[in-house]
Amino acid sequence: MNAPRLLACCLLPLLLGACSHTQNVSEPPVPVLRAGAVPTGLQLPPDTISLHYEVLQRFLPEHVAGFVREGRPQGESVQLGGISYSTCEQHYRKGSQRLKVQLVDYNGAQALYAGATALMSANIWQESDEQLMRGCDLGLPGVRGYETVQKLERRAAVALGVGDRFFVSVESTGQEDTRLVKAVARTLNLRELAAL
């Protein structure tokens, strides 16, 4: 299980137990939006709903140089009480190398976002015989993160927090360093995500 989903699974029961808001049964639930459309007459609280996963998928790269896309993007939108988030991912391959790009919109679940991005600091650094982890700065406003190399497994990843809302992860096998995953992350429209 990847880190964002594991973290979400661990934190979700705690958050749900801590929720004190009860919805009036006469109020209709606020739906997760489809394809960015706002239903007529529905007043949404500003900036509290995560993008629908189909809208989020538009930010996934159609092509990655040298890699072949595997299947269609996968995704889901979740709304549970006052918490909502959406996630999507796309897999690619190049010979025996595998690449995965994942986007998560935690706009309706800020506590989950805080947990997923807790280690994102330019000052973080840890190295052992098995792993190197350090802060990652792509030089973009509103984007912070960390990069990891699993030395023995030859896997690399970059995890980014974007605009205090989105979690972006790029992972690849067959890597000695993080050059590829950072290059793929730079092809995403992180500026637009950060501005949402």
TORLO-262009 format. One record per atom (N, C-alpha, C): residue in one letter; x, y, z; atom name. Coordinates in Angstrom, 3 decimals, m for minus. Example, Ala and Ser with C-alpha at 12.3 -4.5 7.8 and 13.67 -1.06 7.14 Angstrom:
2
   rest          X          Y          Z   atom
      A     13.190     m5.690      7.800      N
      A     12.300     m4.500      7.800     CA
      A     13.200     m3.300      7.800      C
      S     12.850     m2.250      7.080      N
      S     13.670     m1.060      7.140     CA
      S     12.900      0.030      7.870      C
This chain:
196
   rest          X          Y          Z   atom
      M      0.863     m1.174      0.000      N
      M      0.000      0.000      0.000     CA
      M      0.902      1.228      0.000      C
      N      0.580      2.240     m0.820      N
      N      1.463      3.399     m0.867     CA
      N      1.222      4.322      0.322      C
      A      2.194      5.206      0.551      N
      A      2.187      6.050      1.751     CA
      A      0.940      6.920      1.891      C
      P      0.459      7.628      0.830      N
      P     m0.724      8.480      1.023     CA
      P     m1.962      7.682      1.429      C
      R     m2.168      6.523      0.811      N
      R     m3.349      5.733      1.165     CA
      R     m3.220      5.157      2.564      C
      L     m2.008      4.690      2.925      N
      L     m1.799      4.158      4.260     CA
      L     m2.058      5.233      5.298      C
      L     m1.533      6.437      5.055      N
      L     m1.734      7.538      5.983     CA
      L     m3.212      7.906      6.075      C
      A     m3.890      7.947      4.931      N
      A     m5.317      8.278      4.928     CA
      A     m6.115      7.229      5.698      C
      C     m5.766      5.957      5.503      N
      C     m6.480      4.889      6.214     CA
      C     m6.261      4.971      7.716      C
      C     m5.059      5.365      8.129      N
      C     m4.765      5.459      9.561     CA
      C     m5.416      6.682     10.201      C
      L     m5.421      7.795      9.492      N
      L     m5.935      9.031     10.062     CA
      L     m7.450      9.165      9.965      C
      L     m8.067      8.529      8.974      N
      L     m9.499      8.692      8.759     CA
      L    m10.327      8.301      9.980      C
      P    m10.085      7.149     10.633      N
      P    m10.890      6.831     11.824     CA
      P    m10.719      7.857     12.940      C
      L     m9.506      8.372     13.109      N
      L     m9.286      9.385     14.140     CA
      L    m10.062     10.658     13.837      C
      L    m10.029     11.066     12.577      N
      L    m10.739     12.283     12.194     CA
      L    m12.245     12.120     12.326      C
      L    m12.730     10.966     11.922      N
      L    m14.174     10.744     12.006     CA
      L    m14.639     10.711     13.450      C
      G    m13.831     10.141     14.314      N
      G    m14.180     10.109     15.731     CA
      G    m14.149     11.484     16.356      C
      A    m13.311     12.364     15.805      N
      A    m13.180     13.709     16.359     CA
      A    m14.202     14.680     15.789      C
      C    m14.921     14.278     14.752      N
      C    m15.894     15.179     14.128     CA
      C    m17.067     15.398     15.069      C
      S    m17.386     16.658     15.303      N
      S    m18.512     16.950     16.182     CA
      S    m19.689     17.512     15.409      C
      H    m19.523     17.713     14.104      N
      H    m20.599     18.267     13.300     CA
      H    m21.603     17.175     12.962      C
      T    m22.859     17.445     13.223      N
      T    m23.910     16.532     12.803     CA
      T    m24.750     17.259     11.782      C
      Q    m25.085     16.562     10.727      N
      Q    m25.847     17.178      9.657     CA
      Q    m27.330     17.072      9.953      C
      N    m28.035     18.161      9.729      N
      N    m29.480     18.169      9.854     CA
      N    m30.033     17.249      8.772      C
      V    m30.841     16.265      9.144      N
      V    m31.344     15.305      8.169     CA
      V    m32.230     15.957      7.123      C
      S    m32.733     17.155      7.387      N
      S    m33.549     17.830      6.386     CA
      S    m32.685     18.519      5.337      C
      E    m31.370     18.658      5.603      N
      E    m30.461     19.255      4.628     CA
      E    m29.958     18.171      3.691      C
      P    m29.964     18.427      2.370      N
      P    m29.400     17.433      1.460     CA
      P    m27.878     17.428      1.604      C
      P    m27.239     16.267      1.440      N
      P    m25.784     16.235      1.531     CA
      P    m25.165     17.004      0.370      C
      V    m24.007     17.593      0.607      N
      V    m23.294     18.287     m0.460     CA
      V    m22.628     17.227     m1.319      C
      P    m22.962     17.157     m2.617      N
      P    m22.411     16.099     m3.454     CA
      P    m20.964     16.396     m3.847      C
      V    m20.226     15.329     m4.139      N
      V    m18.911     15.488     m4.742     CA
      V    m19.175     15.872     m6.187      C
      L    m18.516     16.912     m6.667      N
      L    m18.810     17.446     m7.987     CA
      L    m18.291     16.547     m9.093      C
      R    m19.023     16.453    m10.163      N
      R    m18.615     15.697    m11.339     CA
      R    m18.117     16.666    m12.395      C
      A    m16.942     16.392    m12.902      N
      A    m16.359     17.132    m14.015     CA
      A    m16.411     18.640    m13.812      C
      G    m16.269     19.084    m12.583      N
      G    m16.154     20.511    m12.312     CA
      G    m17.449     21.290    m12.370      C
      A    m18.575     20.627    m12.590      N
      A    m19.843     21.340    m12.706     CA
      A    m20.458     21.553    m11.332      C
      V    m21.034     22.718    m11.134      N
      V    m21.758     23.010     m9.900     CA
      V    m23.240     22.908    m10.215      C
      P    m23.972     22.023     m9.537      N
      P    m25.397     21.888     m9.804     CA
      P    m26.119     23.222     m9.624      C
      T    m27.091     23.483    m10.492      N
      T    m27.844     24.725    m10.455     CA
      T    m28.519     24.910     m9.107      C
      G    m28.375     26.111     m8.547      N
      G    m29.034     26.446     m7.301     CA
      G    m28.324     25.967     m6.054      C
      L    m27.262     25.195     m6.183      N
      L    m26.552     24.690     m5.009     CA
      L    m25.479     25.684     m4.600      C
      Q    m25.565     26.174     m3.395      N
      Q    m24.567     27.096     m2.865     CA
      Q    m23.520     26.292     m2.106      C
      L    m22.296     26.309     m2.589      N
      L    m21.222     25.579     m1.939     CA
      L    m20.384     26.519     m1.101      C
      P    m19.923     26.055      0.053      N
      P    m18.980     26.870      0.806     CA
      P    m17.738     27.078     m0.056      C
      P    m17.194     28.276     m0.091      N
      P    m16.052     28.516     m0.967     CA
      P    m14.860     27.659     m0.572      C
      D    m14.244     27.073     m1.583      N
      D    m12.976     26.372     m1.442     CA
      D    m12.983     25.291     m0.363      C
      T    m14.029     24.470     m0.318      N
      T    m14.048     23.383      0.660     CA
      T    m14.281     22.022      0.019      C
      I    m14.494     21.970     m1.266      N
      I    m14.773     20.715     m1.952     CA
      I    m13.572     20.333     m2.807      C
      S    m13.168     19.078     m2.730      N
      S    m12.070     18.618     m3.579     CA
      S    m12.582     18.437     m5.005      C
      L    m11.668     18.554     m5.958      N
      L    m12.025     18.335     m7.353     CA
      L    m12.497     16.899     m7.533      C
      H    m13.427     16.693     m8.435      N
      H    m13.830     15.336     m8.760     CA
      H    m12.634     14.633     m9.405      C
      Y    m12.512     13.327     m9.202      N
      Y    m11.331     12.618     m9.697     CA
      Y    m11.163     12.736    m11.211      C
      E    m12.262     12.854    m11.965      N
      E    m12.145     12.996    m13.416     CA
      E    m11.518     14.337    m13.797      C
      V    m11.781     15.374    m13.024      N
      V    m11.145     16.676    m13.253     CA
      V     m9.676     16.588    m12.858      C
      L     m9.386     15.952    m11.752      N
      L     m8.015     15.791    m11.279     CA
      L     m7.172     15.010    m12.290      C
      Q     m7.772     14.043    m12.964      N
      Q     m7.048     13.240    m13.955     CA
      Q     m6.508     14.082    m15.104      C
      R     m7.101     15.221    m15.361      N
      R     m6.624     16.093    m16.446     CA
      R     m5.222     16.619    m16.179      C
      F     m4.783     16.571    m14.923      N
      F     m3.446     17.031    m14.572     CA
      F     m2.395     15.927    m14.704      C
      L     m2.811     14.695    m14.954      N
      L     m1.858     13.604    m15.166     CA
      L     m1.218     13.741    m16.544      C
      P      0.058     13.391    m16.688      N
      P      0.689     13.507    m18.009     CA
      P      0.133     12.474    m18.986      C
      E     m0.205     12.940    m20.170      N
      E     m0.676     12.049    m21.229     CA
      E      0.469     11.147    m21.687      C
      H      1.666     11.742    m21.795      N
      H      2.854     11.015    m22.252     CA
      H      4.022     11.331    m21.329      C
      V      4.876     10.346    m21.123      N
      V      6.142     10.533    m20.427     CA
      V      7.207     10.027    m21.387      C
      A      8.175     10.873    m21.719      N
      A      9.195     10.549    m22.718     CA
      A      9.832      9.190    m22.449      C
      G      9.777      8.316    m23.461      N
      G     10.389      6.998    m23.369     CA
      G      9.526      5.941    m22.708      C
      F      8.415      6.322    m22.093      N
      F      7.544      5.384    m21.390     CA
      F      6.238      5.207    m22.155      C
      V      5.620      4.057    m21.977      N
      V      4.319      3.750    m22.566     CA
      V      3.285      3.769    m21.446      C
      R      2.189      4.431    m21.698      N
      R      1.112      4.488    m20.705     CA
      R      0.443      3.121    m20.593      C
      E      0.202      2.668    m19.373      N
      E     m0.472      1.391    m19.136     CA
      E     m1.917      1.647    m18.734      C
      G     m2.835      1.275    m19.603      N
      G     m4.249      1.413    m19.282     CA
      G     m4.698      2.855    m19.151      C
      R     m5.858      2.996    m18.562      N
      R     m6.459      4.314    m18.356     CA
      R     m6.159      4.785    m16.939      C
      P     m6.249      6.093    m16.713      N
      P     m6.059      6.590    m15.347     CA
      P     m7.125      6.013    m14.415      C
      Q     m6.737      5.776    m13.194      N
      Q     m7.658      5.297    m12.170     CA
      Q     m7.896      6.429    m11.179      C
      G     m9.038      6.431    m10.530      N
      G     m9.292      7.473     m9.549     CA
      G    m10.561      7.224     m8.766      C
      E    m10.727      8.036     m7.735      N
      E    m11.945      7.984     m6.940     CA
      E    m12.105      9.295     m6.188      C
      S    m13.347      9.620     m5.908      N
      S    m13.680     10.750     m5.047     CA
      S    m14.411     10.188     m3.844      C
      V    m14.068     10.686     m2.664      N
      V    m14.634     10.176     m1.423     CA
      V    m15.225     11.340     m0.645      C
      Q    m16.435     11.151     m0.157      N
      Q    m17.042     12.123      0.741     CA
      Q    m17.665     11.343      1.884      C
      L    m17.249     11.694      3.088      N
      L    m17.734     11.005      4.270     CA
      L    m17.915     12.042      5.357      C
      G    m19.155     12.366      5.648      N
      G    m19.415     13.434      6.605     CA
      G    m18.882     14.743      6.061      C
      G    m18.085     15.425      6.839      N
      G    m17.511     16.695      6.411     CA
      G    m16.155     16.560      5.754      C
      I    m15.740     15.342      5.441      N
      I    m14.429     15.107      4.847     CA
      I    m14.609     14.685      3.400      C
      S    m13.836     15.297      2.503      N
      S    m13.842     14.857      1.112     CA
      S    m12.434     14.958      0.558      C
      Y    m12.103     14.008     m0.289      N
      Y    m10.836     14.052     m1.007     CA
      Y    m10.997     13.254     m2.290      C
      S    m10.114     13.510     m3.241      N
      S    m10.114     12.792     m4.508     CA
      S     m8.691     12.365     m4.816      C
      T     m8.578     11.266     m5.517      N
      T     m7.266     10.756     m5.879     CA
      T     m7.310     10.175     m7.286      C
      C     m6.194     10.240     m7.982      N
      C     m6.079      9.603     m9.287     CA
      C     m4.623      9.205     m9.504      C
      E     m4.426      8.249    m10.382      N
      E     m3.070      7.809    m10.691     CA
      E     m3.022      7.218    m12.087      C
      Q     m1.815      7.224    m12.643      N
      Q     m1.570      6.641    m13.957     CA
      Q     m0.248      5.887    m13.890      C
      H     m0.218      4.720    m14.516      N
      H      0.988      3.892    m14.559     CA
      H      1.582      3.930    m15.965      C
      Y      2.921      3.835    m16.029      N
      Y      3.666      3.837    m17.282     CA
      Y      4.752      2.770    m17.174      C
      R      5.255      2.318    m18.324      N
      R      6.355      1.357    m18.306     CA
      R      7.339      1.658    m19.437      C
      K      8.570      1.209    m19.205      N
      K      9.642      1.321    m20.193     CA
      K     10.524      0.108    m19.968      C
      G     10.312     m0.946    m20.756      N
      G     11.008     m2.203    m20.502     CA
      G     10.622     m2.727    m19.135      C
      S     11.620     m2.955    m18.274      N
      S     11.327     m3.453    m16.924     CA
      S     11.075     m2.320    m15.924      C
      Q     11.271     m1.076    m16.344      N
      Q     11.032      0.060    m15.447     CA
      Q      9.537      0.355    m15.358      C
      R      9.106      0.697    m14.168      N
      R      7.720      1.095    m13.935     CA
      R      7.711      2.494    m13.348      C
      L      6.706      3.270    m13.732      N
      L      6.566      4.650    m13.270     CA
      L      5.111      4.861    m12.885      C
      K      4.884      5.538    m11.767      N
      K      3.518      5.849    m11.339     CA
      K      3.455      7.316    m10.947      C
      V      2.420      7.995    m11.423      N
      V      2.145      9.377    m11.038     CA
      V      0.807      9.373    m10.316      C
      Q      0.791      9.949     m9.119      N
      Q     m0.431      9.991     m8.316     CA
      Q     m0.693     11.422     m7.862      C
      L     m1.954     11.837     m7.930      N
      L     m2.391     13.147     m7.452     CA
      L     m3.518     12.941     m6.445      C
      V     m3.467     13.696     m5.351      N
      V     m4.524     13.646     m4.345     CA
      V     m4.934     15.078     m4.028      C
      D     m6.231     15.351     m4.072      N
      D     m6.764     16.656     m3.680     CA
      D     m7.372     16.507     m2.292      C
      Y     m6.689     17.076     m1.302      N
      Y     m7.137     17.006      0.090     CA
      Y     m7.902     18.264      0.497      C
      N     m8.488     18.984     m0.460      N
      N     m9.128     20.255     m0.122     CA
      N    m10.208     20.112      0.943      C
      G    m10.934     19.021      0.942      N
      G    m11.975     18.815      1.945     CA
      G    m11.506     17.998      3.132      C
      A    m10.191     17.813      3.258      N
      A     m9.643     16.995      4.350     CA
      A     m8.273     17.541      4.751      C
      Q     m8.262     18.756      5.265      N
      Q     m6.995     19.416      5.582     CA
      Q     m6.164     18.661      6.615      C
      A     m6.799     17.976      7.553      N
      A     m6.029     17.214      8.541     CA
      A     m5.288     16.057      7.874      C
      L     m5.911     15.417      6.885      N
      L     m5.229     14.362      6.141     CA
      L     m4.057     14.933      5.357      C
      Y     m4.260     16.106      4.753      N
      Y     m3.169     16.756      4.016     CA
      Y     m2.010     17.069      4.957      C
      A     m2.313     17.589      6.126      N
      A     m1.259     17.921      7.091     CA
      A     m0.459     16.678      7.458      C
      G     m1.126     15.553      7.627      N
      G     m0.419     14.314      7.930     CA
      G      0.425     13.826      6.770      C
      A     m0.119     13.919      5.547      N
      A      0.605     13.443      4.367     CA
      A      1.831     14.289      4.064      C
      T      1.812     15.552      4.457      N
      T      2.921     16.459      4.127     CA
      T      3.776     16.823      5.335      C
      A      3.600     16.132      6.440      N
      A      4.314     16.483      7.677     CA
      A      5.830     16.450      7.527      C
      L      6.364     15.577      6.701      N
      L      7.816     15.465      6.536     CA
      L      8.384     16.400      5.476      C
      M      7.548     17.211      4.852      N
      M      8.007     18.039      3.744     CA
      M      8.661     19.309      4.245      C
      S      9.959     19.235      4.325      N
      S     10.754     20.366      4.786     CA
      S     12.059     20.361      4.017      C
      A     12.504     21.523      3.635      N
      A     13.781     21.616      2.927     CA
      A     14.931     21.154      3.805      C
      N     14.733     21.136      5.114      N
      N     15.806     20.782      6.039     CA
      N     15.866     19.296      6.364      C
      I     14.952     18.491      5.840      N
      I     14.967     17.073      6.180     CA
      I     16.071     16.368      5.399      C
      W     16.779     15.495      6.077      N
      W     17.813     14.692      5.444     CA
      W     18.051     13.460      6.293      C
      Q     18.046     12.302      5.651      N
      Q     18.303     11.034      6.327     CA
      Q     18.929     10.100      5.308      C
      E     20.000      9.415      5.704      N
      E     20.639      8.461      4.804     CA
      E     21.100      7.246      5.582      C
      S     20.938      6.086      4.953      N
      S     21.430      4.822      5.488     CA
      S     21.946      4.013      4.300      C
      D     22.352      2.777      4.557      N
      D     22.800      1.910      3.464     CA
      D     21.655      1.577      2.515      C
      E     20.432      1.629      3.016      N
      E     19.269      1.255      2.215     CA
      E     18.561      2.425      1.554      C
      Q     18.596      3.611      2.178      N
      Q     17.745      4.702      1.706     CA
      Q     18.402      6.063      1.871      C
      L     18.055      6.950      0.954      N
      L     18.395      8.366      1.075     CA
      L     17.087      9.139      0.982      C
      M     16.845     10.034      1.936      N
      M     15.670     10.894      1.901     CA
      M     16.126     12.305      2.229      C
      R     15.684     13.262      1.417      N
      R     16.051     14.654      1.655     CA
      R     14.974     15.573      1.092      C
      G     15.007     16.816      1.568      N
      G     14.070     17.812      1.073     CA
      G     14.254     18.037     m0.414      C
      C     13.188     18.438     m1.073      N
      C     13.208     18.651     m2.519     CA
      C     12.583     20.010     m2.822      C
      D     13.324     20.844     m3.519      N
      D     12.832     22.165     m3.913     CA
      D     12.886     22.256     m5.429      C
      L     11.726     22.289     m6.066      N
      L     11.668     22.406     m7.521     CA
      L     11.700     23.856     m7.979      C
      G     11.827     24.792     m7.044      N
      G     11.902     26.200     m7.400     CA
      G     10.575     26.812     m7.803      C
      L      9.475     26.197     m7.410      N
      L      8.149     26.713     m7.746     CA
      L      7.459     27.204     m6.484      C
      P      6.820     28.379     m6.547      N
      P      6.109     28.870     m5.362     CA
      P      4.947     27.948     m5.011      C
      G      4.752     27.731     m3.712      N
      G      3.646     26.903     m3.249     CA
      G      3.885     25.413     m3.387      C
      V      5.125     25.010     m3.731      N
      V      5.452     23.594     m3.914     CA
      V      6.622     23.246     m3.003      C
      R      6.435     22.241     m2.147      N
      R      7.513     21.773     m1.274     CA
      R      7.435     20.260     m1.221      C
      G      8.525     19.615     m0.839      N
      G      8.455     18.164     m0.802     CA
      G      9.735     17.503     m0.366      C
      Y      9.801     16.218     m0.614      N
      Y     10.999     15.447     m0.326     CA
      Y     11.172     14.381     m1.399      C
      E     12.410     13.921     m1.539      N
      E     12.738     12.886     m2.503     CA
      E     13.380     11.721     m1.768      C
      T     13.159     10.521     m2.279      N
      T     13.748      9.333     m1.669     CA
      T     14.328      8.424     m2.741      C
      V     15.399      7.738     m2.364      N
      V     15.984      6.693     m3.198     CA
      V     16.117      5.458     m2.322      C
      Q     15.489      4.385     m2.747      N
      Q     15.672      3.083     m2.101     CA
      Q     16.856      2.441     m2.818      C
      K     18.033      2.516     m2.219      N
      K     19.285      2.145     m2.880     CA
      K     19.326      0.683     m3.323      C
      L     18.956     m0.227     m2.456      N
      L     19.043     m1.648     m2.778     CA
      L     17.990     m2.069     m3.798      C
      E     16.827     m1.469     m3.732      N
      E     15.731     m1.809     m4.639     CA
      E     15.764     m0.995     m5.926      C
      R     16.639      0.016     m5.972      N
      R     16.765      0.913     m7.132     CA
      R     15.409      1.545     m7.487      C
      R     14.768      2.108     m6.457      N
      R     13.502      2.828     m6.640     CA
      R     13.701      4.269     m6.208      C
      A     13.069      5.172     m6.930      N
      A     13.149      6.592     m6.594     CA
      A     11.744      7.163     m6.546      C
      A     11.584      8.189     m5.711      N
      A     10.275      8.836     m5.591     CA
      A     10.464     10.286     m5.188      C
      V      9.515     11.095     m5.607      N
      V      9.415     12.463     m5.123     CA
      V      7.977     12.645     m4.657      C
      A      7.817     13.254     m3.490      N
      A      6.493     13.533     m2.925     CA
      A      6.411     15.032     m2.703      C
      L      5.361     15.654     m3.222      N
      L      5.236     17.110     m3.179     CA
      L      3.907     17.537     m2.574      C
      G      3.949     18.566     m1.777      N
      G      2.757     19.255     m1.321     CA
      G      2.611     20.495     m2.185      C
      V      1.455     20.664     m2.782      N
      V      1.247     21.747     m3.744     CA
      V      0.075     22.609     m3.288      C
      G      0.345     23.886     m3.063      N
      G     m0.706     24.839     m2.735     CA
      G     m1.453     24.535     m1.452      C
      D     m0.820     23.882     m0.493      N
      D     m1.466     23.518      0.777     CA
      D     m2.772     22.764      0.561      C
      R     m2.809     21.965     m0.511      N
      R     m4.039     21.260     m0.864     CA
      R     m3.777     19.933     m1.576      C
      F     m2.862     19.921     m2.526      N
      F     m2.627     18.744     m3.355     CA
      F     m1.380     17.993     m2.911      C
      F     m1.435     16.672     m2.995      N
      F     m0.290     15.807     m2.756     CA
      F      0.037     15.158     m4.092      C
      V      1.282     15.287     m4.533      N
      V      1.731     14.741     m5.808     CA
      V      2.856     13.760     m5.526      C
      S      2.749     12.572     m6.097      N
      S      3.782     11.556     m5.920     CA
      S      4.169     10.995     m7.278      C
      V      5.479     10.930     m7.535      N
      V      6.004     10.295     m8.743     CA
      V      7.008      9.252     m8.275      C
      E      6.787      7.999     m8.660      N
      E      7.642      6.890     m8.232     CA
      E      8.096      6.100     m9.451      C
      S      9.341      5.597     m9.409      N
      S      9.839      4.790    m10.514     CA
      S     10.794      3.715    m10.019      C
      T     10.766      2.583    m10.686      N
      T     11.723      1.512    m10.423     CA
      T     12.902      1.674    m11.379      C
      G     13.982      0.946    m11.105      N
      G     15.148      0.964    m11.982     CA
      G     15.908      2.274    m11.959      C
      Q     15.932      2.959    m10.816      N
      Q     16.557      4.284    m10.724     CA
      Q     17.660      4.297     m9.671      C
      E     18.749      4.970     m9.991      N
      E     19.856      5.159     m9.048     CA
      E     19.725      6.481     m8.289      C
      D     18.960      7.420     m8.860      N
      D     18.789      8.742     m8.258     CA
      D     17.396      9.259     m8.592      C
      T     17.127     10.512     m8.247      N
      T     15.771     11.063     m8.415     CA
      T     15.620     11.957     m9.649      C
      R     16.593     11.950    m10.542      N
      R     16.497     12.842    m11.711     CA
      R     15.231     12.593    m12.532      C
      L     14.924     11.338    m12.824      N
      L     13.750     11.031    m13.644     CA
      L     12.459     11.458    m12.960      C
      V     12.271     11.087    m11.704      N
      V     11.000     11.395    m11.045     CA
      V     10.814     12.901    m10.874      C
      K     11.898     13.631    m10.635      N
      K     11.778     15.096    m10.544     CA
      K     11.473     15.691    m11.913      C
      A     12.071     15.141    m12.973      N
      A     11.787     15.639    m14.326     CA
      A     10.320     15.409    m14.681      C
      V      9.785     14.246    m14.334      N
      V      8.367     13.969    m14.602     CA
      V      7.491     14.908    m13.779      C
      A      7.841     15.129    m12.524      N
      A      7.063     16.049    m11.676     CA
      A      7.040     17.447    m12.273      C
      R      8.148     17.863    m12.868      N
      R      8.204     19.203    m13.474     CA
      R      7.306     19.319    m14.702      C
      T      6.964     18.189    m15.352      N
      T      6.080     18.253    m16.520     CA
      T      4.622     18.465    m16.128      C
      L      4.290     18.214    m14.864      N
      L      2.922     18.447    m14.394     CA
      L      2.697     19.946    m14.256      C
      N      1.471     20.382    m14.395      N
      N      1.174     21.808    m14.270     CA
      N      1.017     22.161    m12.787      C
      L      2.151     22.138    m12.076      N
      L      2.131     22.385    m10.633     CA
      L      1.752     23.822    m10.305      C
      R      2.112     24.763    m11.172      N
      R      1.737     26.169    m10.936     CA
      R      0.221     26.327    m10.916      C
      E     m0.452     25.687    m11.869      N
      E     m1.916     25.787    m11.913     CA
      E     m2.541     25.104    m10.696      C
      L     m2.016     23.940    m10.324      N
      L     m2.529     23.269     m9.126     CA
      L     m2.347     24.148     m7.895      C
      A     m1.163     24.748     m7.761      N
      A     m0.879     25.595     m6.591     CA
      A     m1.804     26.800     m6.535      C
      A     m2.273     27.262     m7.691      N
      A     m3.131     28.448     m7.742     CA
      A     m4.597     28.132     m7.437      C
      L     m4.979     26.861     m7.470      N
      L     m6.390     26.505     m7.219     CA
      L     m6.765     26.697     m5.766      C
